[in-house]
Amino acid sequence: MMPERKSLFSPPFFRIFIPFGFAYFLANLLGGANAIMSPILIETFGLSPINLGLMSSIYLISFGITQIPLGVMLDRYGAGGTLAPLLLSAAAGAVVYSVSQGFISLVLSRVLLGIGLSGCLMSAFKGYVDWIDGEQLPLAYSIQSFMGGLGGMAATRPLAITLELMDWRVIFAIFAVGLVIAAGAVFFIAPRKPVQTGIKRSSILRQFIEMICFLGDRRFWAIAPISITSQAVLFAYITLW
């Protein structure tokens, strides 16, 4: 039986928005933190501009690659079942960052963070689609995106002020705790939609093959170049710079 869809600002909305909004806030905060952290990293580890650029780009690469299996995982395990384990990966990345003693461990932490935070937005969208009336979805998406914007803002001057008051290793340990809390909230608080029987019976490999078929759809190629270009410029401007 399909779950009953609810209007915006109903209890299911808040059960989705609170955990997923918090997770997306942390995703944008941690995604942009490297720019503020760069002077500290240069002083602590003697990193070069090339090292810093690699650290930032490796996050985006791991983030982007994880998008490929993400859609299948969302269909197969649902929004909460997919995002909760990913957030635990991000928490592990924050822990590795906080105890890093060199460049290799910093890169590893950024890989774990990129993988772990890759599903925050799409998982939330999946949750809203499952539980919110269609005409209310644009507003729900906008509210979710607003939380990401707040996270991006927090990664600027607020984070810089916090770094003046606390050791950066302690701050990332706190981020790790926050990510574990977000994972628990996503898994236990957000409503769950039963996975369709056909998806349960289908193998993961078959789902991937079916997903890749979109590459042959002309509608995809009519939209993809514009979307890819705009998103590439956005992420480069916000994250790399």
Beta strands, then each sheet from edge to edge (+ up, - down):
end
